[in-house]
Structures are given as C-alpha cells and as structure tokens.
Amino acid sequence: MASEKTFAVIADIHGNLLALDAVLADIDRQGIDGIINLGDHLSGPLDPFGTAERLMQRPMMAIRGNHDRHLLTIPPDEMGPSDRFAAARLTDGHRAWLAGLPATLDLGDLFACHARPQKDDSYLLEEVQEDGTVQPRSLPEVAASLEGITARVVLSAHSHCPRLLRLDDSRFVLNPGSVGCPAYQDDTPYPHRMETGHPLASYAVIDWTAGRDLDVAFRHVAYDHLAASAHAARHGRPDWAEALRTGRIGRG
C-alpha cells in the first residue's frame, strides 16, 4: 500500500460485464494506482463467464462475498436463481479463482470485508426492521461490529448503497455501492428492498497521500443499462430487468 496513493473501490458486480467495463474505463481515465474489489463478482442473470474472465485478467486486490461463497459451497439444486445461473456458466478455472480469494483483506490502514468482518451476509451500516424498513445502524453498533480492527478506513459493501460514515474514534467506513446491481429484494432477516434509485454503475475513489487527510469521491458511471436490462429479461428475470432499468425494484 505504501507505493499506492489512490484506490478505486468496487463491489457487487454481479456478473454485469457492461457495467464493469464502463467502470474500469472510468478508472483508467483517472490514472488511479490500484483497485480493491469487495466481492459478489458473478451471481446474476447477465454474463458471469465474461465477468470472471475480465476480473481474472485485470490486476486488482479482491475478496469474496456471500454469493461467491454460495457458488463454491451450495449444491446447484439448492441455490437461488442468480447463483444457479452463474454456476452453470463457470469453468473450473473460474471456481479455482474464486476459491483463492480471501474473505477479508488487511492492508494496515485499510481493512476490506464484504459485509461485516465476521459475517459476509449481514449489513454493517444498515439494520432491517420487521416491517421491511431499512434504518442506519447507530455509531456504537457499527463500532461494535468492528471491534479489534484498527485500520483507519474500513471498506464494506453488500447493501449496494454508497455511504461514508465517520465513527467517534475517527475511523471511516466506506461502502462504494454496486457496480452492477442498483436494486434488489431480499428476505433476510426480513423481506426488504435495497434501492439506489438510479441505474448508473457506482464505485468510490480513495485519495490518500501520506500526511494528508483522506479524500473520498463517489463515482456514478453511465453505461448501456438498457442493454443489461434486456439481457436480464431474456433470461427470465423481470425483477433484475426492472432494477437495471430504473434503480428500483418491485414497483410494478
């Protein structure tokens, strides 16, 4: 990390190669030093094969998310539809790449995890209520989930919603948003929606020069989201088609 001053933080690509390519091009235009990828790379009704190929070719630091774990550990007939679609299109080489990714990454002043450090499928910054509403977790709750982590900046994804939070001890928690899936519905722990409200591909840039304060910029990149939406519709996923088209889901 000492030689790198700017990082692009990407996450939750979910097999959306069109969005990934647009984000990588945006990163390249800025001359950013490195990329940190927070996982959930391939699951979704789009292009898991092409996405895996692109990610394996591109130098970056990457960890695995809960859906990457599902692809490695759950039998296909027990998978959800997004995981099952991806699993049917991956090669042994793709699976070996996923299996080699760590669950977390400790870079000293930066710590990366997919969701919470101890649990890759629980939101770090949000709490789902029984009625399906999603509320921010309190600062003490977030800090308790990060007990023992001394990094100045914690990178966490999973909710697909960009957010930057400063804790009382001056640590920052950064969620870069989702490259490839701007909205989704989930049943855990209670049925709820997560929505960005727009169809752009999201990521974040950290500019961190020794002796300077941390600079964070959220980037929202246009790409051919209508083509991605049509692709999802062709694969029998109207829910994904709506999410990719609008950044919302379950709205009719």
N, C-alpha and C positions, 0 to 999 in steps of 0.2 A: 504493500500500500504506500510505502514511503515515496516511491517514484511517481505515483499517480495522484493527481490533484483534482480531477473531475471524473465523476462516475455517472453513468446513466443507470437508473434503477428501473428494471422492467419486471413484470409479473403477469400471471394469469393470461397467457397467450391462448390457451385452449384450442390449439390447432388452427388458429386463424392466420394463415400464411400471408394473406393480403395485408392484414393489419401489421403483422410483424415486419414485413418488408418495408412498409412505409415508415415505421418507427426506426428501423435500422438505417434507412436512408437519411432520416432526420438527425440521428445521432452522428452519422458520418459527416454531414454538412457542418456540424459544430466542432469537429475535431476533439471529441471527448476522449479521455485517456483510457477508460475501462468501462465494462458493463457488468452489473450484478443482476442476476436473474433469480427471482424468488419462487419460481416453480409453478405447478399446474400448467405444464407445457403443451399437452397434446389432446386432452379429452375434449370432445365436442364433435359435432356433425359436419366438419369442414374439411381440412386437409392435414390430418395428423402425420401422414407419411412425409409430405413435403416440409412440414414444420420441423419434424425431427431431423430431416436431412440438413435443413438450414442451420439449426441450432448446433448440430454436431460439427459443422464446418466453421462456425464463427467463434473466434476466441472470446471467452467470457467466463466469469465465475458464476456457477449455477448451483442451486439446491433443488431438492424435490419437494413437491406439495402433496396434499392429501390425495388428489386424483392420480398423481404419478405413483404413489404408494398403492392405490387401488389397482392400477394396471399391472403391478408386479405381484400382488398378493391375493386378489379375489378371482375365483373362477369366472370365466366369461358369462356363464348362465346365471350368475348371481350379481353381475354388475348392473349399474344403472345404464340407461341408453347411451349417454355420452361416452362413458368409459368403454362400453361394449363396441361402439362404432370405432373408436380409436384402436382398441385391442385387436380387432380383426384386420387392421391395416398396417400394423407394425411388424418389423422384422426382428430377428434375434439380435441383430446389431443395435437396433433402437432400444430394445429391452436391456441389453447389457449397458448401454449408455445411461439409461435411467437408473439402473441398479447401482451404478458407480457414483451417483450424486449423493452428497451428504444431506442430512436433514436440516442442519444449521451450518453457519459459517462464521467463525470468529476471526476478525481481522484487526483485533486490538481496539482501535477507536470506533470501529463499525462492527455490529453484530447483525447477522441476517437470519431470519426464520420465515417460514411461510405464513404462519398464523401466530400462535403463541409458541414460545420456545419449547414448552413441554408437550404441546398437543397441536398437530398440524391441521386440525379441523375445527378449532374454536377461535372465534374472533378475539383479537387483542383489544381493539379500540371501541367495539360496539357490544351491546347486550340486547338480545331478542327477548321481548316480553311475551307473556302467554297469549295476548291478543294479537300478536304478529307485528306490533310496532317495534322499531329498532331505535334504541337510545344510545347516546355515548356513555361509555363506562367512565366512572369517576377517576380522577388522577390517582388516588390511593389504590383503587382496584387495578389500574394498569401497572402501577409501580410494583404491586404485589406479584403480578404475573411475571415481572422482570427481575425478581429477587435473585441476587447472585451475579447478575450481568452488569459489568462495569463499563461497557462501551459507551462512548459519548452519544452515539447515534445507533438506534435500533431500527432495522428495516423489517417491515412486516406487511403482508399482503392479505389475500384470502377473501376480503369483503368486496373487492373490486372498486372500492370508493376511495379516491385520493384524499389524503388528510395528513396534516403535520401537527404534532402535539408536543408541547414543551412541558416536561414534568417538573415538580417542585425542586428536584435536585439538579436541575439544568440539563438533564438528558433530553434528547429529542427522539420521538418516534415518528417514523415516516412510512406511510402507505402510498405507493406510487400510483395506485389504481390499476386498471386492467388494460393490457394491450388489445385483447381480442374478444372480450365478452362484457359489454357495458351494463347488462342487467341479467338477473336470474331469479328464480324461485327456489326455495329450499324448505325442507320440513324439519330441520334440526336446528335448535332444540324444539322449536315450534314453527309452524308454517309462517313464512315471511317472504318479502321481496327485498332485493338489493338492487337499486337503480341509480345510474349516474344522471339520467335524463337527457343524454346526448349520445350520438353514435360514434364519436371520434375515438381513436386509439390513444390511450393515456399512459404516460410514464412520467418519471421525475429525473431531474438532474441535480446532483450534489456538486458544488464547487467548494473545495476545501483546501486552502493553502495554509501551510504551517504558520501559526501566529496570527491568523485571521479568523474572524467569525465564520460560521457556517452559512453558506448561501444555498437555498433550495429553490428550484423553479419547477413548476408542474407544466408539462407539455401535453397538448391535446392535438393529435395529428389527423388530418383528413386523409381518407383512403376510399377505395371503392366499396363502401359498406353495403350498397345496394346489391352488388355482385355477391358479397358474402351472405347477405340475407337470402338471396335467391338460391344460393348453394344449399343453405340450411333447409329451405323449403323443399327443394328437390329430394333431400334425404329424409323427408317426413317429419321435420321438426318445426312446426309453425311457431312454437314458443321462442326458439332461437331466432327464427326469421324476424319476429317482431322486435326482439331485443336488439338485434344487429341493425335493424332499420331505424329504430326510434330511441334506443337507450332506455326503454321502458318495457314492462312485461306484464301480461295478464290484464291488459286494459281493454281488450277487445279490438 
